[in-house]
Amino acid sequence: MKSTNEGYINRNNQENQGKLNEEGTLRGQSAYQIKCLNCEFVYKANGCDIFQRKCPKCQKGRS
């Protein structure tokens, strides 16, 4: 499964909840809603970052 597919869970237990109707912070990227399955914190990420993201709340990932 591709990391940009809704439902994808990365190695840090972060779930892709789908593409948002907005641009990401990097040129040519879309923003996605990500949910931490450890603490349930919800945040945004660029599509190219989903596979490696860590939760900003409980894993000291970038916000």
N, C-alpha and C positions, 0 to 999 in steps of 0.2 A: 504494500500500500504506500502511496506517495505521501509525504509529510503534509502536502497541501490538501489532502482529502479530509473531509469532515469525519471525525471519529478516530483519526490517527493519534496514537499515544507514543510520545518519544521516550527515550531512555531515561529521562528524568521524571517520568510520570506526569507529563503535561499533555492534555488532550486538546486537539484542534476542534473547536466548536463551530467552525465555518468562516467563510470569507465575509468581510464587512464591506459596505458600500463606501469605502474611502481608500485613499492612497496610503501606502506605507511611508515610513520615514526615509527610505532609500529610493532613489530614482528607479522607476519601472516596477516597483514592488507594490503588491496589494497588502492591506492590513487584514489580519485574521484574529478572531477571538480565541484566546487560549484559557483553559481552566486547569489549575493545579489540582490533581486528584489526591494530594496529600492534605492540603488545608482548604481547598475549594475557592481560593483566590482567583479572580477572573481579571485578565489583562489582555493587551493587544501585542501582536508581534508581526514583523514582516514575514512574508511567505518563505524567504530564503533562510530564516533563522529558526523556524519551528522545530526542526530535527534536533537542535542542540539547546534550546531555551531551558533556563532554570527559573523557578518561581522567584519573583522579586520579594515576596513576603517571607517565605520559609526556607529558601535555598540560596539566598544572597545573589540572585540573578539580577541583571540590569533592568531598570524600570523604563 
